[in-house]
Amino acid sequence: MATAFEEAHADQIAGCLTTVDRLIIHGHLTLLWRPGAFPTFLLRQGIRFSDFARYVWKITDTVKKHAKRIAKEAGRPFIYQAEVVRGKDDLARAIAKRDGITKGLVCVLSTLEMAKSFAFINGRIIPHRRKCLHFYFYLIDAELGFMHVRLQSWFPFQIQIYLNGREWLARQLDKRGIGARFPKWNPVAEHDCQIFRAVLAGEHAISGFRNRDLQARLYRIPAAAPDEAKRRCSRVCRIIGKLRGHGLIAKVPGSRLYRVTSRGHRVMSAALRFRHLDFPKTIAA
């Protein structure tokens, strides 16, 4: 079904490209989740329940050493983060830019996060949520572009592969000689600075923002009719896409929230300062 934007500009649109935004592929050892399956697995390995902790720690240590070896053999950094830090994508992109990485492994990040696993409690091995190491392998693939793989280091070693449809689409366009371009920002135009102020609003710093949050900032008066509300939503969607295209904001994984990137803070804050503090008389003239 055509969007409101497509209907309004139908005579100017030559075609429409559609792709996924972010695709997450999950994988885990499903057989181990069946009732009694993990204890049976241990018995077949010759592992007594009393040796459960020693065995799983040994396997986890093997996975950790392998992750470090992958980073070392590729000549890329292995970085441990003592707590869950948002903005891992931004950090990996900054490392790629700093080191001039255009393909292959960028870095491996490691951090403690909650996960569904197993524990030996009251003489039984049962499913149990616990903190364990997770490894983030960031890489730039020739076909899929910037992506990462998240691996749980504790049984049952759940794995998630994060792909970005826009990265893939950009490479498909490049192969066909079609340049993908995002509209430019005018850092001194009041219209664009209004958007920057809305994005940098203090209430967005902690939990991020959604489409409706930006609408509330950009439009002080509620929409008078459903059609107007739909047009506003479509316009803000385009604004968000433009901000993302220039790397000023990034989507929070697993949600509909967006956060300002480090680059976004630098660029938008500088534009606002330039527009309102450094040269106000020159701009007004």
Helices and strands as residue ranges (DSSP letters): H 4-8, G 10-12, E 22-27, G 30-33, H 37-44, G 49-51, H 52-74, E 78-81, H 88-99, E 104-121, E 124-141, E 145-152, E 159-164, H 165-175, H 190-199, H 204-207, H 211-218, H 226-245, E 249-251, E 258-260, H 262-273, I 274-278, H 280-284
